[in-house]
């Protein structure tokens, strides 16, 4: 629990370091908490005995009954354009669970999009100065240089780096084990020291 608290405090400090205002940090935390409640499979039942739907609605500043109706009832319009009538039908448990998960995913995606744009703007060079802060990423097989590189590209590059690092670790470890089994020299383990350069 203490480790989680330390991690959360470090996260909040990091968010503040990007220039995020305290209210923006609070709003991000509210959305993440609501997403966690909506996405939790054990909370996805229609009965919602533990009150998680009400807490999620409160975090999102929505009326609980409106959220419950949206998740459990499908609205249909019938009739002509002159005289339309709205009908509701109950969603199946599976439909409600799928919709609840979809809402959680969309909320998370929207928050992620907002965060990447926010961080991208915070590290972008000022229009008045020709050179601002620069973000680059070195990989084992070269260095990509773009005229303009957004935060989204950085995240893609970072994920690719982590996958490449995992692949290299697996391959080189197996090769070293084979070399040892055959009595061959495994070298000085230089590939292990290179992984420190990939850590953030």
C-alpha positions in Angstrom: 0.0 0.0 0.0 2.8 2.4 0.8 4.5 1.6 -2.5 1.2 2.4 -4.3 1.0 5.7 -2.5 4.6 6.6 -3.4 3.9 5.7 -7.0 0.8 7.9 -7.0 2.6 10.8 -5.5 5.4 10.5 -8.1 2.7 10.4 -10.8 1.1 13.6 -9.5 4.5 15.3 -9.3 5.2 14.2 -12.9 1.8 15.6 -14.1 2.5 18.9 -12.3 6.0 19.0 -13.9 4.3 19.1 -17.3 2.6 22.4 -16.3 -0.7 20.8 -15.5 -2.8 22.8 -13.0 -3.9 21.0 -9.8 -7.6 21.0 -10.9 -6.6 19.3 -14.2 -4.7 16.7 -12.2 -7.8 16.1 -10.0 -10.0 15.8 -13.1 -7.6 13.2 -14.7 -7.8 11.2 -11.4 -11.6 11.4 -11.4 -11.8 10.0 -14.9 -9.3 7.2 -14.2 -11.2 6.2 -11.1 -14.5 6.2 -13.0 -12.9 4.1 -15.8 -11.6 1.6 -13.2 -15.0 1.3 -11.6 -16.8 0.9 -15.0 -14.3 -1.5 -16.4 -14.1 -3.8 -13.4 -15.9 -7.0 -14.5 -17.2 -7.8 -11.0 -19.0 -4.4 -11.0 -20.6 -5.0 -14.4 -23.8 -6.6 -13.2 -27.2 -4.9 -13.7 -28.0 -5.0 -9.9 -24.8 -3.0 -9.0 -25.2 -4.0 -5.4 -21.9 -2.4 -4.4 -22.8 1.1 -5.6 -19.9 1.3 -8.0 -22.1 2.8 -10.8 -23.3 5.6 -8.5 -19.7 6.4 -7.5 -18.6 6.3 -11.2 -21.5 8.6 -12.1 -20.6 11.0 -9.3 -16.9 11.1 -10.4 -18.1 11.9 -13.9 -20.5 14.5 -12.6 -23.5 12.7 -14.1 -26.8 11.7 -12.6 -26.7 8.1 -11.5 -30.2 7.4 -12.9 -29.3 8.8 -16.3 -26.1 6.6 -16.4 -28.1 3.6 -15.3 -30.8 4.2 -17.9 -28.2 4.6 -20.6 -26.4 1.4 -19.7 -29.5 -0.8 -19.1 -32.1 0.5 -21.6 -32.0 0.9 -25.4 -33.9 3.9 -26.7 -35.7 3.6 -30.1 -37.8 6.1 -32.1 -40.7 4.8 -34.0 -43.3 6.5 -36.2 -43.1 9.1 -38.9 -41.2 12.4 -38.7 -44.4 14.2 -37.9 -45.3 11.9 -35.0 -42.4 10.1 -33.4 -42.6 8.1 -30.3 -39.7 7.0 -28.1 -39.7 3.5 -26.8 -37.3 1.8 -24.4 -36.4 -1.9 -24.2 -34.2 -3.5 -21.5 -30.7 -4.4 -22.6 -29.5 -7.9 -22.0 -26.9 -8.4 -19.3 -24.4 -9.0 -22.0 -25.3 -5.8 -23.9 -25.2 -3.8 -20.7 -21.8 -5.3 -19.8 -20.4 -4.6 -23.3 -21.7 -1.1 -23.3 -20.3 -0.4 -19.9 -16.8 -1.7 -21.0 -17.1 0.4 -24.2 -17.9 3.6 -22.2 -14.9 2.9 -20.0 -12.7 2.4 -23.1 -13.9 5.6 -24.7 -13.4 7.6 -21.6 -9.9 6.3 -21.3 -9.1 6.9 -24.9 -10.4 10.5 -24.6 -8.3 11.1 -21.5 -5.2 9.6 -23.2 -5.8 11.8 -26.3 -6.1 14.9 -24.1 -3.0 14.0 -22.1 -0.9 13.4 -25.2 -2.0 16.8 -26.7 -1.3 18.5 -23.4 2.1 17.1 -23.0 2.9 17.7 -26.7 2.0 21.4 -26.3 4.0 21.6 -23.1 7.2 20.4 -24.7 6.7 22.1 -28.1 9.1 25.0 -28.9 7.7 28.5 -28.5 6.8 30.2 -31.7 9.0 33.1 -30.7 12.1 31.0 -30.3 13.6 28.9 -33.1 14.6 26.1 -30.8 12.7 24.7 -27.9 13.0 21.4 -25.9 13.6 18.4 -28.1 12.6 14.8 -27.5 14.5 12.1 -29.3 14.7 8.3 -29.0 17.7 6.1 -29.7 17.1 2.5 -30.7 19.6 -0.3 -31.2 19.4 -0.2 -35.0 19.4 3.5 -35.7 18.0 6.9 -34.8 14.8 8.3 -36.3 14.8 12.0 -37.0 11.6 13.7 -38.1 11.1 17.3 -38.9 8.2 17.4 -36.4 7.7 14.7 -33.9 4.6 14.6 -31.6 4.1 13.0 -28.2 2.0 10.3 -29.8 5.1 9.3 -32.0 7.2 9.3 -28.8 4.8 6.8 -27.2 4.8 4.6 -30.3 8.6 4.7 -30.4 8.8 4.0 -26.6 6.5 0.9 -27.0 8.6 -0.3 -29.9 11.7 0.1 -27.9 10.3 -1.9 -25.0 9.3 -4.7 -27.4 12.7 -4.6 -29.1 14.4 -4.7 -25.7 12.2 -7.7 -24.6 13.0 -9.5 -27.9 16.7 -8.8 -27.6 16.8 -9.9 -24.0 15.1 -13.2 -24.9 17.2 -13.9 -27.9 20.6 -13.0 -26.3 19.8 -14.8 -23.1 19.0 -18.0 -25.0 22.1 -17.6 -27.2 24.3 -17.1 -24.1 22.8 -20.2 -22.4 23.5 -22.3 -25.5 27.0 -21.0 -25.7 27.6 -21.9 -22.0 26.0 -25.3 -22.5 28.5 -25.9 -25.4 31.4 -24.5 -23.5 31.8 -21.5 -25.7 32.9 -18.0 -24.6 29.8 -15.8 -24.1 31.6 -12.5 -24.3 31.5 -9.8 -21.7 27.8 -9.3 -21.5 27.9 -6.0 -23.3 24.3 -6.3 -24.5 23.1 -6.4 -20.8 24.8 -3.0 -20.1 23.0 -1.5 -23.2 19.6 -2.0 -21.7 20.2 0.7 -19.1 20.3 3.2 -22.0 16.7 2.2 -22.8 15.3 2.8 -19.4 13.3 6.0 -18.7 
